Amino acid sequence: MDKRLPIVDISALVINNQESAEFTKSAKALYKALSEVGFAIIVGHQVAAETISKMRKAVATVFETPREVLLQDTVVKGNYRGFVPLGFFTPNSGIGNADQYEAWKLHNETDPDDQICKDCNLYGPNKWPNIAEDIKTPVANYWRELTRVSEYLIIALCKIMGIDERHILECMKNPLTNMTLLNYPPTPPLGDTWGQHPHKDFNLLTLLAHDPIGGLEVRTLDDEWITAECPPDGMVLNVGDMLELWSGGRLISTPHRVINRTGKHRQSFPFFSKPRWNVIVKPLLEPLANFNREPLHVGTSASNIWHSNWPDEVSPDATQHTNYN
């Protein structure tokens, strides 16, 4: 029987009656999935189907735009927002072929007059395609919903681990959360050519709405790659390095990749929750015996990872040099 990612109904977590048996049962199931696999399919998230479909339409609209228009707002190192042309970014290690996707990069929308923009240059307003269609509204509505879901997930996981959730929720004020609108053309099945190379996420939690095309694959603990099958009403959830570090290695950040073998264009819009820039992430529990990672500064880590996407940059973070193929 083919291995599949565990499915967890989080409806009791969204209701957030922390004293109920249903809350505890769901929270334990979530913890089990994220501590054994690092990934889960969540259902019962209560993000309206209309909100997701409008978001999907917005992504399609972006990539229906003539490339000469999108190229007017190509990402630059000083402002990691806007259009990423096909094959523009390489793995953070500097080794391997460029990833075969197009993207539009978005970050937590921040007024340029906000003091935090002066404190850290990773903040600021987003760039938007120079088109007549309204992209901002469906993005903002979807972003708000996934922020809500992320908070419920954090609360539930903290309850199971015995961590005061207020610490993490405080760290999520003025976050460096970001989202990527992605367009993957069909990828030829070559040895070192990926839609997106095998990697781990370095943020807190990643949420990805159901993708009807498919192509996301997850590496299990026994080094087998499995398809991230997700029902239409579900979302793919995975742990990032920061949550793994906060949990002392109990929740695991798992390698994954994208290979689009369908012959069709695959579009997706992963949401990467990330703490505020000046947060230092370190274990909030005694680390597991085999877990040994240094604390990380969120802003420095984000800057290093984002800048090292460029072909002429290599990440100074040694963990980004691991080969997960």
N, C-alpha and C positions, 0 to 999 in steps of 0.2 A: 504494500500500500504506500502511495506517495506521501511524503511528509508534507505537512501544511502548518502554517503559522497558527497559533492558538487564537481562538475567537473569544473575546471578553465583552459581555454586556455591561456597559457602564451607566445604564439608566439610573441605578440607585445612587451612583456617585454624583450625578447631575442634580438629583433631588437633594442630596447633601444632608440627609438625616443621619448623622454620624453615629447615633445610638442604635440604629436599626440593624437587624441581623442581615438584611439584604445588602446594606452598605458594607458591612464587614466581609461578607461572602464575596462581593464584587471586588473589593479592595485586595483581598487575599489572592483572588484569581489573577488580577492585574499584576501584583507583585510576583507571583509565580512565573507568569509568562516573561516578564522583563528581567527576572533574575536567572531564568534558565535559557531563554532564547534571545532576549534583548529586543524582540519585536512582538507585537500583538496586532490582531485585527480588532478594532473596537466598533461595536454597534451600540445603539441606544444613546448616541451622543447628543441627539436632539438639535443638531444643526439642520435647519430647514432645507429640504431638497431644492426649493426654489433658490435659496441663497447659494447653494453649490452650483446649480445649473447656470445661474447668472455669472458666477465666477468663471465657470468653464467657457461660457460664451465670450467673456471678456478676454480670456487667454487666446481663444481662437481669433478674435478680432485683431489682437496685437500682431499675430503671425500671418494674418492675411494682408497686413500693411506692406506696401512696397519697401524693399530693403533700403532704398536710397533715403527713405523717410526715417526709418529706424536708425540708420547709421549716423544720422545727425546727432544722436544722443548716445554714442558708444561709451561704454564704461571707461573711466580713466583711473589711475592709481590713487589719485587724491579724492575721488568721489565714486565709490563702488556702487553706482546706481545707473540704470539705463540698459542699453542693448549690448549683448554679448554675441558677436557674429559666430557662425559655425566654425568649429575648430580653433577658436581664439584662445581658449584656456588649456593649460596642460596640468598634469598631476602636481600636487604641492611638492613632491620630492624632486621634481625636475626630470624624472625618468619616465619614459613612455610617450606614446603618441598623444596628440591633442584629443580631448573628448569631443565626440560628435553630437553636439547639441547647440541650439540657439537659445538665448535666454534674455529675459528682462529682469533686472535686479531691483528689488524694492526693500526699503528698510523702514523701521519705525518712523512714521512721519513726525518731524520735529520742526517747530518754528525756528527760523534762523536767528531770531532775537533771543531765544531761550538761552539761559546761562550755560546749560549743559553743552551747547554747541561750542562755546568758548573753552569749556573744560576739556572737551574731547572732540577731535575733528571727524570722528566716525558718525556723528549725528548731523541731522539737517533735513531739508525737504527732499522729497523724491523727485526724480525726473519722470515724465509721462510722455508717451508717444504723441507726436504732433499730428493728431487726427481728430475728426469731429466727434467720434463716438466717446461716450463717457465710460472710461475705464476705472476712474477713481472710486466711484460710488460702490460698484460691486466688490472691488478689492477691500474697501474700508469696512463694508458690512461683513464680509467673510472673515477678515482679520479680527474684527471684534468678537465674532463667535468663537474662533479658534483660541483667542486669548482666554475666553471664559472656560472653554473645555480644558485647556492646559492647566488652569488654576484648580479645577476639580481633580484632575489627575495628580497634581502635586500634593494636594491635601490628602488624598487617599493613600498615596505611597508613603508620605510622611507618617500617617497614622499607623501603618503596618510596621514601619521601621523604628517607631518611637522617636522621631525627630519632630521638633517644634516647627510646624509648617509656617509659622509667622516669620521665621528667619528667612526662608527661601522666598516667600511672597514679598517680603520687604526688599529683597535683592532684585525682584522682578519689576520694581518701579523704575520708570525711565529705561526700559530694557533696550538691548541691542538686537532685539528680535528682528528677523528678516524673512523675506519670502522671495522665491525665484519662480518666475513664469517660464516654463520650459517647452521647447519644441524639438523632438528627436526625429530626424529623418530615419528611414530604414538603415540599419547598420550592417555592412557585410560581415559575415562570420569569420573574421580574421583574428589571429592569435592575440594581438596587442591593440586592437581597435575596439573601443567601447562607446556606447552612448554616453556612459559615465563610468570611469574606471573604478575598480574595487576600492572602497574607502570606508572609513568610519565617520560619522558626524561628530563635530566637536562642540556642539551646543548642548542645551539641556534636554529638550524633547523635540522630536520631529513628528509632524502630523501631515498626512497625505491623503486627500480624498480619493475614493475609488477611481481607478483609471480603466476605461473600457478596452484599451488596447493591450496593456500589460507590458512586461519587459523588466520589471524590478525583480531582482534575485537577491536572496539572503544566504549568507554562509552560516551553516549550523556549527555547533561546537565540535562535531566530528568531521569538519572540513568538507561538508557536502553542500553544494549550491542548490537551493530550492526556490521555486517560483512563489512570489508573494501574492497568492490568490486572495482576492478581496471581493466580497459581495457588493452589489450596487449601493446598499445603504450603509456600508462600512467605511472605515478609514484605517490606513496603515499607521501604526504608532511605533516609534523606536526611540531607544535611549541614546543620548549623545555623551561624549566624553565628560562633560561637566557634571551631569547627573551621576555618572559612574563614579566620578571622583568624590562628589558630595556623599554618596552612599558607601564609601570605603570599599568599592568593588562589588557590592552586593547586586546592584543593577548593572547589566553589562551592555557596553557599546559594541555593536556587532557589525562586521564588514558587510557591505552590500554593493551592488552594481546595477547598471542598466544596460541591457542588450536588446535592441529593437529588431527582432527578426520577422516582424509581421508583414513587411512590405507597405505599411501605412505609416503616416506620421503619428507619433505619440506625443500628447501634450499633457502636462501635469503642473502642479503648483504647490510644492512642498513648503510648509510653514515651519520655521526654525526658531523656537523660543530660546531666548538667550538673556542672561542677567544684565544688569547695569554695568557700564564700562569699568567702574572703579572697584567692583567686587573681586575679592580674592577667593577662589574656590579651593577648598581643602576638605578633607574628610570630616563629616559631622558625627561619625561613629568610628569606633576602633576599626582600622582597615583589616580586611581579611588577610590571612597569613601570606597568601601569594600575590597580594596586591600592593604595588609600590609605585606610586606616581607622585611627582612633586606638585605642590599647590600651583595654581595658575591665576594670573591676572587677566580678567576677562577682556579688557580693552587691548592689551598687548597681544594676547592670543588671537583675538579676532583680526587685528591688523596684520599680524604675521601670516595667518592663514589666507586672508583675502589677497594680500599683495603677492603671495607666492603662487597664485593662480597664473600669473604672467609668465611667459616662457623664459624671461631673463631673470627670474627670481626663484629661489629655493627656500622652503620653510626652514627656519632654525630649530623647529620642534622635531626632535628625533622620532617621535611617534608617527609623524607624517611620512617617514621614509620606509615604513614597513610595507612589504609586498604582500597583499592580500589575495593575489590571484589564485 
